[in-house]
Amino acid sequence: MKSEIINQPLLVLVGPTAIGKTALSLTLAARYDCEIISVDSMQVYRHLDIGTAKATPEERGSITHHLIDIVEPNENYDAARFTVDALKTIRGIHRRGRVPLLTGGTGLYLRALLHGFFPGAPADEQVRQELHRRLAVEGCSKLYEELVSIDCISAEKININDSQRLLRALEIFYVSGIPWSEHLEEQAKQSPKIIFTNLLQIGLTCDRDQLYSRINKRCQDMIDAGFEDEVRNLMAMGYDKSMKSLGSIGYRHMIGYLDGEWSFEEMQRLLARDTRRYAKRQYTWFAKNVELHWFQVNEPARIVRFVDEWLAQKQK
């Protein structure tokens, strides 16, 4: 497939949830005349605000943000669709003479954009619903054994409790007869390659205790900001808890409380625990990206100097 080369600057800021990406992205965007592109698989959904920690309306008013609030909660949105939307947005920002700043924590979306994504992996709503029914009856372990027997390569890369990816792998196989691993292999052969020649990727980090403290505070702030009312309103609007968007961290926990599955205190505990676990998975994902330059979250001045030097060097 023909490659496209993009020579204009592209800045990337990633890191685990609650690390402080939003605050730094606003600082960088103001300094370097950026428009921000969200790399977050949940912030694309309208009405999911508190639980996805979107930038506030005031923050989005001061800096242009993209790919936030672009689909309804009952729509499917994935890495392939993100790649199309992000590339279109990047080109538009470059035409306006500004710098795109990609920021978020969804590593799959970033990888799909920077390294290509094969959009041919099929989907089928009836197959998906049947797999969800089986998951509720048989559990993850049984379906995981099934995946091992038909696509051991994908199974090795999927946690046995990662129901979303487990069901997706089974869906692809039962719709197409081809394992997900083979679809991904085909991706490398057929995806149009976008080559960014002027790219800087920054990762934010901090020590584990500090991150966990940030996560615990984020979860409490969500509750204090009216997260329960937000989820109640989503239910009142007719959105079903089985939807992908409401199966995400935070929303499934609050729905569990509202359904009487957990007490309020247990919901809070599980929300913080599962958010911490998610942050660990994000670190694992980003550790595979050798192009990331890692910085401590408490050294913004050093990050600014680093970006200054990068832009100055590119302009020579």
Sine and cosine of phi, psi and omega as CSV:
sin_phi,cos_phi,sin_psi,cos_psi,sin_omega,cos_omega
0.00,0.00,0.54,-0.84,-0.03,-1.00
-0.94,0.34,0.66,-0.75,0.01,-1.00
-1.00,-0.02,0.46,-0.89,0.12,-0.99
-0.90,-0.44,0.74,-0.67,-0.01,-1.00
-0.95,-0.30,0.81,-0.59,0.04,-1.00
-0.91,-0.41,0.91,-0.40,-0.09,-1.00
-1.00,-0.07,-0.31,0.95,-0.01,-1.00
-0.93,0.36,0.42,-0.91,-0.07,-1.00
-0.91,0.41,0.58,-0.81,0.07,-1.00
-0.67,-0.74,0.83,-0.55,-0.03,-1.00
-0.94,-0.34,0.69,-0.72,-0.04,-1.00
-0.81,-0.58,0.71,-0.71,0.06,-1.00
-0.74,-0.67,0.90,-0.43,-0.03,-1.00
-0.76,-0.66,0.11,-0.99,0.03,-1.00
0.34,-0.94,0.12,-0.99,-0.03,-1.00
-0.94,0.34,0.25,-0.97,0.00,-1.00
-0.86,0.52,0.61,-0.79,0.08,-1.00
0.95,0.32,0.16,0.99,-0.05,-1.00
-0.96,0.26,-0.40,0.92,-0.01,-1.00
0.90,-0.43,0.43,0.90,-0.05,-1.00
-0.91,0.41,-0.64,0.77,-0.08,-1.00
-0.87,0.49,-0.75,0.66,-0.04,-1.00
-0.87,0.49,-0.71,0.71,-0.01,-1.00
-0.93,0.36,-0.62,0.79,0.00,-1.00
-0.88,0.48,-0.60,0.80,0.02,-1.00
-0.92,0.39,-0.62,0.78,0.05,-1.00
-0.90,0.44,-0.74,0.68,-0.01,-1.00
-0.91,0.41,-0.66,0.75,-0.03,-1.00
-0.89,0.45,-0.65,0.76,0.01,-1.00
-0.92,0.38,-0.61,0.79,-0.06,-1.00
-0.96,0.28,-0.61,0.79,-0.15,-0.99
-0.93,-0.36,0.29,0.96,0.04,-1.00
0.82,0.57,0.80,0.60,-0.04,-1.00
-0.99,-0.14,0.39,-0.92,0.34,-0.94
-0.93,-0.38,0.69,-0.73,-0.13,-0.99
-1.00,-0.03,0.72,-0.69,0.11,-0.99
-0.92,-0.40,0.88,-0.47,-0.01,-1.00
-0.95,0.33,0.75,-0.66,0.10,-1.00
-0.92,-0.38,0.93,0.38,-0.10,-0.99
-0.64,-0.77,0.85,-0.52,-0.10,-1.00
-0.94,0.33,-0.23,0.97,-0.02,-1.00
-0.95,-0.30,-0.44,0.90,-0.01,-1.00
-0.95,0.31,-0.18,0.98,0.08,-1.00
-0.93,0.38,-0.35,0.93,-0.12,-0.99
-1.00,0.05,0.74,-0.67,0.11,-0.99
-0.93,0.36,0.48,-0.88,0.09,-1.00
0.97,0.23,-0.20,0.98,0.06,-1.00
-0.99,-0.16,1.00,0.06,-0.17,-0.99
-0.95,-0.30,-0.86,0.50,-0.08,-1.00
-0.92,0.40,-0.70,0.71,-0.07,-1.00
-0.94,0.34,-0.29,0.96,0.02,-1.00
-0.97,-0.25,0.01,1.00,0.04,-1.00
0.82,0.58,0.73,0.69,0.05,-1.00
-0.91,0.42,0.45,-0.89,0.17,-0.99
-0.85,0.53,0.56,-0.83,-0.05,-1.00
-0.94,0.35,0.34,-0.94,0.07,-1.00
-0.82,0.58,-0.58,0.81,0.02,-1.00
-0.91,0.41,-0.68,0.73,0.02,-1.00
-0.91,0.42,-0.64,0.77,0.02,-1.00
-0.96,0.29,-0.34,0.94,0.07,-1.00
-0.97,0.24,-0.49,0.87,-0.03,-1.00
-1.00,0.08,-0.51,0.86,0.01,-1.00
-0.78,-0.63,0.75,-0.66,0.01,-1.00
-0.92,0.40,0.79,-0.61,0.04,-1.00
-0.90,-0.43,0.54,-0.84,0.01,-1.00
-0.79,-0.61,0.39,-0.92,0.06,-1.00
0.89,0.46,0.57,0.82,0.18,-0.98
-0.87,-0.50,0.70,-0.71,0.02,-1.00
0.86,0.51,0.78,0.63,-0.05,-1.00
-0.93,-0.37,-0.21,0.98,0.03,-1.00
-0.67,-0.75,0.33,-0.94,0.05,-1.00
-0.99,0.15,0.39,-0.92,-0.04,-1.00
-0.87,0.50,-0.38,0.92,-0.01,-1.00
-1.00,-0.05,0.12,0.99,0.05,-1.00
-1.00,-0.05,0.46,-0.89,0.09,-1.00
-1.00,0.02,0.73,-0.68,0.05,-1.00
-0.67,-0.74,0.73,-0.68,-0.09,-1.00
-0.62,-0.79,-0.08,-1.00,-0.08,-1.00
-0.91,0.42,-0.59,0.81,0.00,-1.00
-0.90,0.44,-0.70,0.72,0.01,-1.00
-0.93,0.38,-0.62,0.78,0.05,-1.00
-0.87,0.50,-0.68,0.73,-0.03,-1.00
-0.85,0.52,-0.71,0.71,0.02,-1.00
-0.88,0.47,-0.74,0.67,-0.04,-1.00
-0.91,0.42,-0.67,0.74,-0.05,-1.00
-0.92,0.39,-0.68,0.74,0.01,-1.00
-0.89,0.46,-0.67,0.74,0.04,-1.00
-0.88,0.48,-0.66,0.75,-0.02,-1.00
-0.93,0.37,-0.68,0.73,0.03,-1.00
-0.85,0.52,-0.72,0.69,0.00,-1.00
-0.87,0.49,-0.65,0.76,0.01,-1.00
-0.90,0.43,-0.67,0.74,0.02,-1.00
-0.90,0.44,-0.68,0.73,0.03,-1.00
-0.89,0.45,-0.62,0.78,0.04,-1.00
-0.89,0.46,-0.51,0.86,0.02,-1.00
-0.99,0.12,0.03,1.00,0.05,-1.00
0.97,0.22,0.37,0.93,-0.03,-1.00
-0.91,-0.41,0.07,-1.00,-0.06,-1.00
-0.96,-0.29,0.83,-0.55,0.10,-1.00
-0.96,0.28,0.72,-0.69,0.08,-1.00
-0.88,-0.48,0.96,-0.28,0.05,-1.00
-1.00,0.09,0.81,-0.59,0.01,-1.00
-0.58,-0.81,0.65,-0.76,0.00,-1.00
0.33,-0.94,-0.18,-0.98,-0.08,-1.00
-0.81,-0.58,0.15,0.99,-0.01,-1.00
-1.00,-0.04,1.00,-0.07,-0.10,-1.00
-0.88,0.48,-0.58,0.81,0.00,-1.00
-0.88,0.48,-0.66,0.75,-0.01,-1.00
-0.90,0.44,-0.68,0.73,-0.01,-1.00
-0.90,0.43,-0.70,0.72,0.01,-1.00
-0.88,0.47,-0.67,0.74,0.00,-1.00
-0.87,0.50,-0.65,0.76,-0.01,-1.00
-0.93,0.36,-0.73,0.69,-0.13,-0.99
-0.99,0.14,-0.41,0.91,-0.11,-0.99
-0.82,-0.57,0.09,1.00,0.08,-1.00
0.99,-0.11,0.48,-0.88,0.00,-1.00
-0.61,-0.80,0.79,-0.61,0.03,-1.00
-1.00,0.06,0.92,-0.39,-0.12,-0.99
-0.99,0.11,0.13,0.99,-0.15,-0.99
-1.00,0.08,-0.11,0.99,0.03,-1.00
-0.89,0.45,0.86,-0.51,-0.19,-0.98
-0.98,0.18,0.26,-0.96,0.06,-1.00
-0.67,-0.74,0.49,-0.87,0.02,-1.00
-0.50,-0.87,0.88,-0.48,-0.11,-0.99
-0.89,0.46,-0.63,0.77,-0.02,-1.00
-0.92,0.40,-0.69,0.73,0.04,-1.00
-0.88,0.47,-0.66,0.75,-0.02,-1.00
-0.89,0.45,-0.70,0.72,-0.01,-1.00
-0.90,0.44,-0.63,0.77,0.03,-1.00
-0.91,0.43,-0.64,0.77,0.03,-1.00
-0.92,0.40,-0.62,0.78,0.07,-1.00
-0.89,0.46,-0.65,0.76,0.03,-1.00
-0.89,0.45,-0.70,0.72,0.00,-1.00
-0.91,0.42,-0.61,0.80,0.02,-1.00
-0.87,0.50,-0.69,0.73,-0.01,-1.00
-0.90,0.43,-0.54,0.84,-0.05,-1.00
-1.00,0.04,-0.72,0.70,-0.15,-0.99
-0.99,-0.13,-0.42,0.91,0.01,-1.00
1.00,0.05,0.22,-0.98,-0.07,-1.00
-0.90,0.44,-0.64,0.77,-0.10,-0.99
-0.86,0.50,-0.69,0.72,-0.02,-1.00
-0.91,0.42,-0.70,0.71,0.00,-1.00
-0.94,0.35,-0.52,0.85,0.04,-1.00
-0.91,0.41,-0.66,0.75,0.06,-1.00
-0.86,0.52,-0.62,0.79,0.02,-1.00
-0.90,0.43,-0.67,0.75,0.01,-1.00
-0.91,0.41,-0.64,0.77,0.03,-1.00
-0.84,0.55,-0.62,0.78,-0.07,-1.00
-0.96,0.28,-0.41,0.91,-0.05,-1.00
-0.94,-0.33,-0.37,0.93,-0.04,-1.00
-0.42,-0.91,0.96,0.27,-0.09,-1.00
-0.91,0.42,-0.47,0.88,0.00,-1.00
-0.91,0.42,-0.72,0.69,0.05,-1.00
-0.92,0.40,-0.63,0.78,-0.02,-1.00
-0.86,0.51,-0.60,0.80,0.01,-1.00
-0.90,0.44,-0.42,0.91,-0.08,-1.00
-0.99,-0.15,-0.05,1.00,-0.06,-1.00
-0.91,-0.42,0.79,-0.62,0.09,-1.00
-0.91,0.42,0.64,-0.77,-0.07,-1.00
-0.86,0.51,-0.42,0.91,-0.01,-1.00
-0.99,-0.15,0.06,1.00,0.03,-1.00
-0.99,0.10,0.99,0.17,-0.15,-0.99
-0.89,0.45,-0.55,0.84,-0.05,-1.00
-0.90,0.43,-0.76,0.65,-0.02,-1.00
-0.96,0.29,-0.55,0.84,0.05,-1.00
-0.88,0.48,-0.75,0.66,0.00,-1.00
-0.91,0.41,-0.59,0.81,0.01,-1.00
-0.91,0.42,-0.67,0.74,0.01,-1.00
-0.89,0.46,-0.67,0.74,0.02,-1.00
-0.93,0.37,-0.65,0.76,0.01,-1.00
-0.86,0.50,-0.72,0.70,-0.01,-1.00
-0.86,0.51,-0.69,0.72,-0.04,-1.00
-0.92,0.40,-0.71,0.71,-0.09,-1.00
-0.96,0.27,-0.37,0.93,0.06,-1.00
-0.99,0.12,-0.65,0.76,-0.14,-0.99
-0.96,-0.29,-0.36,0.93,-0.11,-0.99
0.98,0.21,0.10,1.00,-0.02,-1.00
-0.88,-0.47,0.76,-0.65,0.01,-1.00
-0.88,0.48,0.48,-0.88,0.03,-1.00
-0.84,0.54,-0.63,0.77,-0.02,-1.00
-0.85,0.52,-0.58,0.81,0.03,-1.00
-0.96,0.29,-0.57,0.82,0.09,-1.00
-0.88,0.47,-0.67,0.74,0.00,-1.00
-0.92,0.39,-0.58,0.81,0.06,-1.00
-0.90,0.43,-0.63,0.77,0.03,-1.00
-0.91,0.41,-0.49,0.87,0.03,-1.00
-0.81,0.58,-0.72,0.69,-0.05,-1.00
-0.89,0.45,-0.45,0.89,-0.04,-1.00
-1.00,0.07,-0.57,0.82,-0.20,-0.98
-0.94,-0.33,-0.31,0.95,-0.07,-1.00
-0.92,0.39,0.72,-0.70,0.15,-0.99
-0.89,0.45,0.78,-0.62,-0.10,-1.00
-1.00,0.02,0.84,-0.55,0.10,-0.99
-0.99,-0.17,0.86,-0.51,-0.04,-1.00
-0.95,-0.31,0.90,-0.43,0.06,-1.00
-0.99,-0.12,0.94,-0.34,-0.08,-1.00
-1.00,0.03,-0.18,0.98,-0.09,-1.00
-0.76,-0.65,0.91,0.41,-0.18,-0.98
-0.86,-0.50,0.73,-0.69,0.11,-0.99
-0.79,-0.61,0.81,-0.58,-0.02,-1.00
-0.90,-0.44,0.82,-0.58,-0.02,-1.00
-0.88,-0.47,0.71,-0.70,0.08,-1.00
-0.91,-0.40,0.71,-0.70,0.04,-1.00
-0.99,-0.13,0.65,-0.76,0.02,-1.00
-0.53,-0.85,0.13,-0.99,0.12,-0.99
-0.28,-0.96,0.10,-0.99,-0.01,-1.00
-0.94,0.35,0.36,-0.93,-0.15,-0.99
-0.87,0.50,-0.69,0.72,-0.02,-1.00
-0.88,0.47,-0.65,0.76,0.02,-1.00
-0.91,0.41,-0.67,0.75,0.02,-1.00
-0.90,0.44,-0.70,0.71,-0.01,-1.00
-0.90,0.43,-0.57,0.82,0.07,-1.00
-0.91,0.42,-0.65,0.76,0.06,-1.00
-0.89,0.46,-0.68,0.73,-0.01,-1.00
-0.90,0.43,-0.70,0.71,0.02,-1.00
-0.86,0.51,-0.66,0.75,0.02,-1.00
-0.92,0.38,-0.66,0.75,0.03,-1.00
-0.85,0.53,-0.71,0.70,-0.02,-1.00
-0.89,0.45,-0.67,0.74,0.02,-1.00
-0.92,0.38,-0.63,0.78,0.03,-1.00
-0.88,0.47,-0.61,0.79,0.05,-1.00
-0.86,0.51,-0.73,0.68,0.00,-1.00
-0.88,0.48,-0.72,0.69,-0.05,-1.00
-0.91,0.41,-0.46,0.89,-0.05,-1.00
-0.99,0.14,-0.05,1.00,0.04,-1.00
0.98,-0.20,0.52,0.86,-0.04,-1.00
-0.88,0.48,-0.62,0.78,0.01,-1.00
-0.86,0.51,-0.69,0.72,0.01,-1.00
-0.91,0.42,-0.62,0.79,0.02,-1.00
-0.86,0.50,-0.70,0.71,-0.02,-1.00
-0.94,0.34,-0.64,0.77,0.07,-1.00
-0.86,0.52,-0.66,0.75,0.01,-1.00
-0.90,0.43,-0.63,0.78,0.04,-1.00
-0.89,0.46,-0.66,0.75,0.04,-1.00
-0.90,0.43,-0.65,0.76,-0.01,-1.00
-0.92,0.39,-0.45,0.89,0.03,-1.00
-0.98,0.22,-0.11,0.99,0.07,-1.00
0.99,-0.11,0.12,0.99,0.02,-1.00
-0.98,0.22,0.69,-0.72,-0.12,-0.99
-1.00,-0.03,0.60,-0.80,-0.05,-1.00
-0.92,0.39,-0.25,0.97,0.01,-1.00
-0.98,0.18,-0.14,0.99,-0.01,-1.00
-0.93,0.36,0.50,-0.87,-0.01,-1.00
-0.81,0.59,-0.70,0.71,-0.07,-1.00
-0.89,0.46,-0.61,0.79,-0.03,-1.00
-1.00,0.02,0.01,1.00,0.12,-0.99
-1.00,-0.04,0.07,1.00,-0.04,-1.00
-0.98,0.18,0.23,-0.97,0.00,-1.00
-0.85,0.53,0.69,-0.73,-0.02,-1.00
0.99,-0.13,-0.86,0.51,-0.05,-1.00
-0.93,0.36,-0.69,0.72,0.02,-1.00
-0.93,0.37,-0.49,0.87,0.01,-1.00
-0.95,0.32,-0.72,0.70,0.00,-1.00
-0.92,0.39,-0.61,0.79,0.05,-1.00
-0.89,0.45,-0.63,0.78,0.06,-1.00
-0.86,0.50,-0.64,0.77,0.06,-1.00
-0.92,0.39,-0.72,0.70,-0.03,-1.00
-0.90,0.43,-0.49,0.87,0.03,-1.00
-0.99,0.12,-0.04,1.00,0.01,-1.00
0.99,0.12,0.19,0.98,0.00,-1.00
-0.95,0.31,-0.58,0.82,-0.01,-1.00
-0.74,-0.67,0.39,-0.92,0.20,-0.98
-0.96,0.28,0.22,-0.98,0.01,-1.00
-0.88,0.47,-0.66,0.75,-0.01,-1.00
-0.91,0.41,-0.63,0.77,0.02,-1.00
-0.93,0.37,-0.61,0.79,0.06,-1.00
-0.87,0.50,-0.70,0.72,0.02,-1.00
-0.88,0.48,-0.68,0.73,-0.02,-1.00
-0.90,0.43,-0.72,0.70,-0.03,-1.00
-0.93,0.37,-0.58,0.81,0.04,-1.00
-0.88,0.48,-0.74,0.67,0.00,-1.00
-0.91,0.40,-0.67,0.74,0.00,-1.00
-0.88,0.48,-0.74,0.67,-0.07,-1.00
-0.95,0.32,-0.48,0.88,0.09,-1.00
-0.93,0.37,-0.63,0.78,0.06,-1.00
-0.90,0.45,-0.66,0.75,0.03,-1.00
-0.90,0.43,-0.61,0.79,0.04,-1.00
-0.90,0.44,-0.66,0.76,0.03,-1.00
-0.87,0.49,-0.62,0.78,0.05,-1.00
-0.90,0.44,-0.65,0.76,0.04,-1.00
-0.92,0.40,-0.58,0.82,0.05,-1.00
-0.90,0.44,-0.68,0.73,0.04,-1.00
-0.86,0.50,-0.69,0.73,0.01,-1.00
-0.87,0.50,-0.67,0.74,-0.01,-1.00
-0.91,0.41,-0.77,0.64,-0.07,-1.00
-0.93,0.36,-0.39,0.92,0.03,-1.00
-0.89,0.46,-0.37,0.93,0.02,-1.00
-0.97,0.23,-0.25,0.97,-0.05,-1.00
-1.00,0.00,0.99,-0.14,-0.08,-1.00
-0.96,0.27,-0.15,0.99,-0.02,-1.00
-1.00,0.02,-0.05,1.00,0.01,-1.00
-0.98,0.22,0.69,-0.73,0.15,-0.99
-0.98,-0.22,0.90,-0.43,-0.11,-0.99
-1.00,-0.01,0.67,-0.75,0.05,-1.00
-0.70,-0.72,0.50,-0.87,0.13,-0.99
-0.95,0.32,0.58,-0.81,-0.06,-1.00
-0.91,0.42,-0.39,0.92,-0.05,-1.00
-1.00,-0.01,0.31,0.95,0.04,-1.00
-0.79,-0.61,0.84,0.54,-0.02,-1.00
-0.89,0.46,-0.55,0.83,0.00,-1.00
-0.89,0.46,-0.62,0.79,0.03,-1.00
-0.92,0.40,-0.62,0.79,0.03,-1.00
-0.90,0.43,-0.69,0.72,0.01,-1.00
-0.87,0.49,-0.69,0.72,0.03,-1.00
-0.87,0.49,-0.63,0.77,-0.01,-1.00
-0.90,0.44,-0.69,0.72,0.02,-1.00
-0.93,0.37,-0.63,0.77,0.06,-1.00
-0.83,0.56,-0.73,0.68,-0.04,-1.00
-0.91,0.41,-0.63,0.78,0.01,-1.00
-0.89,0.45,-0.74,0.68,0.00,-1.00
-0.92,0.40,-0.63,0.77,0.02,-1.00
-0.90,0.44,-0.66,0.75,0.00,-1.00
-0.91,0.41,-0.65,0.76,-0.02,-1.00
-0.94,0.35,-0.42,0.91,-0.04,-1.00
-1.00,0.08,-0.13,0.99,-0.01,-1.00
-0.95,0.31,0.00,0.00,0.00,0.00
